[in-house]
Amino acid sequence: MSFEWPWQYNFPPFFTLQPNVDTRQKQLAAWCSLALSYCRHHKLYTLDIMEVQECPVFNHKNIDRKLSTEAILIVFEELRKKGNLEWLDKNKTQCLVMWRRPEEWGKLIYQWVSKNGMVNTVFTLYELANGDDTESEGIQTLSRRTTVSAALHQSGLYGRVARQKPPLSKMHIARLEFAKRHLKDSDHEKQYSLVC
């Protein structure tokens, strides 16, 4: 299936950011929608600023129009504000495009889990992303590690975190010391039993 371009894409002034504030807001909304639709259609997750300048979404060769690097950065900043983009480096040369925000992925996955009666069960991301029954739900596109890590990061889940163990009571400390003493005793007995 080929990508359907919006009508604005064939309109040359669309490739020049407009000075009027209201017009610019509508134009940025159209660019954001176009960029997300294009990335979703082509399953693009990461973009490089230098490469994206030559990408068809920002470079319309038939009408000889190209969005400037500054304008692309403005569009990407608008996407970042909406929660659909995250910069992968400090220099803003590469970004992660999330055509579904982490909250949307979470809702979609939870609905699928609930519908399939899998609440409070354990399954892997691989099973979720590669299962036959997830294809129709659009969850299979979640298999990209960067999308998953961004979704988890924005949800406040950063992976496994070492936590401080709770302090032991006096009774538990006594049991632990008893176990350590007898562990040494059993090792000592093993040495003697092997010698005999």
Summary of the structure (lengths in Angstrom):
residues: 196
radius of gyration: 27.2
end to end distance: 79.7
largest distance: 95.9
contacts: 444
relative contact order: 0.08
helix: 57%
strand: 7%
